[in-house]
């Protein structure tokens, strides 16, 4: 298991003022406790078609096929959904979040000894270069203060041949996104390649605004 360094310092050095309002809301216990209820319905609501957590789990495991003994980083783990899937596949997982409340909820829900929980800002993780076989990033990409910094950090952390899984709400130019644009980021898939040096996109699936992508880091 890769062990992060200076986790407390990396989070405490970042003041609440530098976080997005979406990130600040995740510090609330009520947000953390209700997260999985929202998560279970969110993709159906946002995509405009039925899409359950079980379907998302099957899609992820079919495309990424995590293997026993691999080292994965789950960025913005929230209540630990992807961390749990990875642990069930036998992978060792470093599941990080900037919110202590979310980490408490994740620990309550997921009990696998394969998961290590970390209070960590994934925009500047302090982890070793090329230390991860795989990285998952859920809707954290929409909420983080700097999606560019987060994606470049993911590219740095992946081993050659490693893979990155993204789930996020992509840009639609709809009125709701216009209103929420001051709170959340809505990336355009076409804009991501320059932010992921050395990686190539191998899968892209869009359902309404919900986007799933799998990227691979080219071998040296």
C-alpha positions as MATLAB code, in Angstrom:
seq = 'XXXXXXXXXXXXXXXXXXXXXXXXXXXXXXXXXXXXXXXXXXXXXXXXXXXXXXXXXXXXXXXXXXXXXXXXXXXXXXXXXXXXXXXXXXXXXXXXXXXXXXXXXXXXXXXXXXXXXXXXXXXXXXXXXXXXXXXXXXXXXXXXXXXXXXXXXXXXXXXXXXXXXXXXXXXXXXXXXXXXXXXXXXXXXXXXXXXXXXXXXXXXXXXXXXXXXXXXXXXX';
ca = [
       0.000    0.000    0.000;
       1.355    3.431   -0.953;
       1.331    5.593    2.153;
       0.523    9.318    1.737;
       2.654   11.841    3.528;
       1.670   15.032    5.349;
      -2.057   14.472    4.856;
      -3.172   16.692    7.706;
      -0.882   19.523    6.607;
      -2.041   19.334    2.997;
      -5.655   19.832    4.017;
      -5.198   22.264    6.885;
      -3.104   24.592    4.723;
      -6.080   25.168    2.446;
      -8.565   27.607    3.934;
     -12.312   27.272    3.503;
     -12.245   30.435    1.383;
     -10.247   28.651   -1.320;
     -12.773   25.798   -1.631;
     -15.774   25.841   -3.925;
     -19.202   26.137   -2.339;
     -19.887   22.538   -3.393;
     -16.768   21.392   -1.524;
     -17.730   23.392    1.558;
     -21.178   21.815    1.600;
     -19.529   18.391    1.786;
     -18.062   19.307    5.169;
     -21.577   19.194    6.655;
     -22.559   15.961    8.397;
     -26.075   16.190    6.972;
     -24.652   16.269    3.429;
     -22.471   13.249    4.093;
     -25.285   11.232    5.677;
     -27.649   11.907    2.781;
     -25.101   11.503    0.011;
     -25.756    7.889   -0.963;
     -29.521    8.451   -1.095;
     -28.886   11.184   -3.654;
     -26.184    9.160   -5.428;
     -28.568    6.223   -5.910;
     -30.977    8.440   -7.864;
     -28.721   11.051   -9.375;
     -27.631    9.405  -12.622;
     -31.206    8.517  -13.568;
     -32.305   12.096  -12.902;
     -29.350   13.665  -14.695;
     -29.251   11.339  -17.697;
     -33.009   11.224  -18.280;
     -33.068    7.423  -18.315;
     -33.035    4.698  -15.645;
     -29.490    4.068  -14.477;
     -28.908    2.400  -11.119;
     -25.830    2.059   -8.946;
     -25.738   -1.621   -9.883;
     -25.580   -0.693  -13.566;
     -22.816    1.811  -12.877;
     -20.898   -0.824  -10.915;
     -21.186   -3.323  -13.765;
     -20.066   -0.725  -16.316;
     -17.028    0.204  -14.253;
     -15.921   -3.350  -13.512;
     -16.469   -4.472  -17.112;
     -14.408   -1.665  -18.641;
     -11.703   -1.233  -15.996;
     -11.461   -4.841  -14.727;
      -9.522   -4.001  -11.527;
      -7.256   -6.872  -10.471;
      -6.226   -8.315   -7.095;
      -3.085   -6.691   -5.764;
      -3.339   -3.556   -7.883;
      -2.955   -0.174   -6.183;
      -5.819    2.243   -6.875;
      -6.529    5.801   -5.781;
     -10.170    6.803   -5.326;
     -10.268   10.593   -5.631;
     -13.082   12.332   -3.755;
     -14.350    9.039   -2.384;
     -17.407   10.657   -0.726;
     -19.293    7.671    0.755;
     -16.855    5.153   -0.708;
     -18.832    3.759   -3.662;
     -15.902    3.184   -6.032;
     -13.563    2.275   -3.159;
     -15.930   -0.536   -2.210;
     -16.091   -1.867   -5.776;
     -12.309   -1.872   -6.040;
     -11.862   -3.633   -2.709;
     -14.371   -6.310   -3.712;
     -12.243   -6.937   -6.813;
      -9.209   -7.489   -4.590;
      -7.432   -4.205   -5.296;
      -5.738   -2.182   -2.560;
      -7.345    1.264   -2.387;
      -6.248    4.633   -1.072;
      -9.612    6.419   -0.784;
      -9.205   10.144   -0.257;
     -11.474   13.091    0.344;
     -11.034   16.642    1.524;
     -14.097   16.367    3.798;
     -13.738   14.685    7.213;
     -17.525   14.226    7.298;
     -17.486   12.295    4.022;
     -14.635   10.105    5.216;
     -16.530    9.270    8.407;
     -19.550    8.253    6.321;
     -17.391    6.202    3.970;
     -15.761    4.374    6.877;
     -19.192    3.651    8.296;
     -20.380    2.119    5.023;
     -17.273    0.280    3.840;
     -15.255   -1.998    6.141;
     -12.786   -3.718    3.845;
      -9.217   -4.000    5.166;
      -8.104   -3.321    1.600;
      -9.197    0.326    1.885;
      -7.004    2.982    3.463;
      -8.821    6.261    4.120;
      -7.000    9.568    3.728;
      -7.844   13.208    4.380;
      -6.199   14.523    1.264;
      -6.457   17.272   -1.346;
      -6.097   15.412   -4.649;
      -5.137   18.595   -6.515;
      -1.746   18.385   -4.758;
      -1.544   14.949   -3.168;
       2.118   14.656   -2.221;
       2.042   11.019   -3.378;
       4.872    9.453   -5.368;
       5.116    9.714   -9.145;
       3.816    6.681  -11.073;
       2.609    4.964   -7.894;
      -0.923    3.947   -8.968;
      -2.200    1.196  -11.254;
      -5.554    2.963  -11.496;
      -7.405    6.078  -10.394;
     -11.134    6.725  -10.102;
     -12.597   10.231  -10.088;
     -16.338   10.538   -9.629;
     -18.291   13.781   -9.714;
     -15.438   15.359   -7.751;
     -14.262   16.675  -11.116;
     -17.324   18.959  -11.147;
     -16.805   20.178   -7.585;
     -13.054   20.686   -7.217;
     -11.546   24.161   -7.222;
      -9.191   23.313  -10.092;
     -10.148   20.431  -12.407;
      -6.980   21.152  -14.380;
      -4.755   20.614  -11.337;
      -6.621   17.463  -10.339;
      -6.328   15.871  -13.787;
      -2.649   16.705  -14.126;
      -2.069   15.186  -10.701;
      -3.840   12.013  -11.823;
      -1.609   11.826  -14.896;
       1.478   12.212  -12.701;
       0.421    9.486  -10.270;
      -0.431    6.799  -12.835;
       2.069    4.107  -13.734;
       2.732    3.500  -17.440;
      -0.098    1.259  -18.586;
      -2.297    2.463  -15.716;
      -5.869    3.598  -16.200;
      -8.029    6.552  -15.176;
     -11.811    6.318  -14.772;
     -13.829    9.544  -14.863;
     -17.509   10.061  -14.122;
     -18.712   13.654  -14.366;
     -21.387   15.979  -15.689;
     -20.232   17.392  -19.009;
     -21.152   20.715  -20.536;
     -24.562   20.982  -22.206;
     -25.048   24.787  -22.238;
     -28.445   24.240  -20.627;
     -30.023   26.915  -18.416;
     -29.451   24.986  -15.180;
     -25.756   24.624  -15.902;
     -25.589   28.338  -16.650;
     -27.006   29.056  -13.196;
     -24.749   26.514  -11.477;
     -21.647   27.557  -13.402;
     -20.573   29.775  -10.518;
     -20.662   26.752   -8.176;
     -19.702   23.740  -10.311;
     -17.457   23.028  -13.302;
     -18.930   21.297  -16.356;
     -16.023   20.096  -18.518;
     -16.284   19.453  -22.227;
     -14.753   16.035  -23.054;
     -12.913   17.630  -25.982;
     -10.993   19.845  -23.551;
      -9.565   17.073  -21.376;
      -6.763   15.669  -23.544;
      -4.310   18.568  -22.951;
      -4.879   18.166  -19.206;
      -3.900   14.494  -19.241;
      -0.396   14.394  -20.743;
       0.701   10.918  -21.742;
      -2.823    9.466  -21.554;
      -5.210    8.421  -24.294;
      -8.982    8.058  -24.063;
     -10.110    4.507  -24.818;
     -13.788    4.636  -23.790;
     -16.349    7.449  -23.816;
     -20.018    7.013  -22.921;
     -22.468    9.913  -22.631;
     -26.030    9.734  -21.333;
     -27.465   13.219  -21.281;
     -24.999   15.256  -19.244;
     -23.590   12.170  -17.467;
     -20.248   11.180  -18.959;
     -18.064    8.128  -18.301;
     -14.521    7.946  -19.644;
     -11.656    5.496  -19.368;
      -8.121    6.623  -20.161;
      -4.860    4.675  -20.326;
      -1.376    5.988  -19.696;
       0.929    5.103  -22.558;
       3.830    2.826  -21.705;
       7.265    4.410  -21.842;
];
